Structures are given as C-alpha cells and as structure tokens.
Amino acid sequence: MKIAEPQARFLRACRGLPVDRTPVWFMRQAGRYMAEYRALRQRYSLLEICAQPELAAEVTLQPVRALGVDAAILFADILLPLVPMGIDLDFVKGQGPVIGNPVRSPADVQALRTFDPAEDLSHVMAAIRLLRQELPESVPLIGFAGAPFTVGSYLIEGGSSRHYLHAKSLMYGQPETWHALMEKLARVQAAYLLAQAQAGAQALQLFDSWVGALSPDDYRRFVLPHSRDVLDAASSAGVPLIHFGTGTATLLEDMQQAGGDVIGLDWRVPLDQGWARLGTESAVQGNLDPLALFAPEPERRRQVDRILDQAAGRPGHIFNLGHGILPQTPVEHVRAVVEQVHARALEPAQEPIL
Ligand code: CP3
C-alpha cells in the first residue's frame, strides 16, 4: 500500500484515485436554505459570522451534519480579503456585496494594500484550525479564494454586475492598470490560499465564478496569466487545487492551462463531453443544475443518474452542482441527492482502504 495515498473519498477523487462511492459536496452548502443558518443570521451579520471563528466553524459544520457530504467548505466569502486591502465592504440585504470605494484608476490600484493573511485574516485561520479538530478524517476541509477576474470585477464595479461595463472598460481602455490590479490580486489570493493550507485546509478551490463573461481571446490576454500565477503559487501547498467557473464551455482548455488538479464543470456542458476535452490528467467536479434541486423526485433522480452515467465510474469525478445552492432550495432534496449518489457502488469493487 502506498502510504502517501489519501483515504478520504473526496481527496482520492481529487487525485484521480479509485473510490468506493462518488464523493459529493455542494457549493454554498452552508447558507440560507438551512433553518440552522437562518437562525444564526437573525443574531449576526454575514461579516460577524466570518469574523468569529466559533461561529464560522459552526456554520461550516451545519451541512456536514445535516447532509452527510464528503467534504466541508470553510464558511467565509471570496470578498473577505478586500477588507485588509483597505476596501469598504458590506453585504446589503437584497443587493449582495456593496463596495464603498470602487477601484477604477491607477491611484486606486496603488492604494490597495497587500497584507499578511496569517495575521490580518487570523480569524479565518483560527476557524480552519478549529474545524480540523472537529471534522472526521473522512470529511476533508476545503479552503478557497476568489480568482483575480471575479474578485476584480466586484472591486471595479462596486458590487454585482450584469454587463461588467466598468470592468471591461478598464480592461480594454487602461490595460496597464488592469494588469497591475490583477497582479496585486493574484499576489494576495495566492498568499491567502497558502495560509489556509498552512492552517490545515486539505484542498483549495479558486472561484472564478463570472469568468464566463469573457471571450476566449480576452480570457487568454487579460486573465489566464494571473489565474496561473495564483494556482502556480498555491500548488506549493501540496494539496489538491480545484479551478471553478461558470459559463465556461468555451474556456475549459484555457482554464486547465491556467492550472488546477480538478476543473469545475457547470451544467451547460455535458459532463462526459467536458471531461473528454480535458483528458484523463484532470479530475472534474460538477455538474448538476442547482435548479434541478427544485424538481420533483423523478426528474431530479434522472438528472443525478445522467451525471453519474456520464462519469461512468471513472476515477476523478466529484459530484457537485454547476454553481451554488439557491436560498429557496428544499433541504430534503439536497439530502436525497447525497443519498442517491452514495447509493451507487462503483465498479470494479475497490480494495479495502486500511
Ligand atoms: O457554504 C459555502 O459555500 C461556504 C461559504 C461561501 C460564501 N460565499 C458565503 C456567503 C462561499 C464559498 C462563498 C463564495 C462566494 N462569494 C462566491 C463564489 C461562489 C459563487 O457563488 O459563485 C461569490 C461570487 C461571492 C460573493 C457574494 N457573497 C455574493 C454575490 C453574495 C450575495 C448573494 C447571496 O448569495 O446572497 C454573497 C453573500 C454570501 N456569501 C452569503 C453566503 C452564505 C449569503 C449571505 C447571507 O447570509 O445573507
């Protein structure tokens, strides 16, 4: 037996190793669709939960207890590192993130502070250390950060955006400023990911949620080198890296070039076709439509089965949604998906893992 092989299903699948059942977890598995979370949110804001390690750890554990998932994702937000960079960040009900001082000029980029994540985001590291004590070996902890494009787009727009008017204007009109911002974000996010691994995160996911807004040519010129810098630096942590985006059907090969052991696939790409394009050197994560969780049981079961059929028991598939769980999702449907995925034993039968 090779000593270095991980035993947890999720970590084995990240490495393309055979597993007994397909590991499953959900993006945004902690959140408003759970009554336990809503109860805590009556007393604390999102940023307050993130700032208190005991609360962040508790919220991280809620879906692990309720759903029986194969991985935990740290409760935090991709925008948290903006606070020590000097950004005025708030989450406004019904509106999402709001940035009081958007970044749109060379001076704005210059003014952004780089920082030491182990110190300035020490509450995040403390939550990770707490969670590593509480989680069983079979449920690894995923740390994460936002990719330079996705975080940069919030930073430039001042919040969520539909057309990325300000972000793309900066990208096309002031490419030097754009690249300076991306470089700064890449440096910060790489250090943040490494600090999370150092604190105990057993896998790291880079969220480039909105990168599907770009053409392949723009992705290659304006984003890929910066995402690659983050993933290259993070790879020295020695834990699996997951590279995720949505609307990425035309970007998959380029995202793979940028890096990551596991590539996220959203529901717009059939899992087998996406995986065939990436080849056996990549593991894949996905790709149920989050809206399928609202479907009646037969339709939901059909969609889950279709994904498992397309993965065909090949090592290196992590079952997940193509994007995050929506707040209105019925919890019992989420739990039923975990049970359905776990009910399917994979062939050929595995050697027992000691
Ligand atoms: O369970 C988990 O997935 C861990 C926690 C987590 C949160 N945000 C908590 C959160 C994670 C992994 C994120 C990542 C994140 N944050 C992304 C990338 C993933 C994705 O969905 O694409 C993005 C783009 C953000 C930025 C962000 N944070 C937005 C746009 C919003 C508002 C929209 C919304 O869902 O309300 C947030 C707020 C946020 N982050 C919530 C949670 C649970 C909801 C806040 C609340 O309780 O009111």
Residues whose N, C-alpha, C, O or C-beta is under 5 A from the ligand:
A	BS01	CP3	F26 M27 R28 Q29 A30 G31 L46 I73 L74 F75 A76 D77 I78 G96 P97 F207 S209 G324
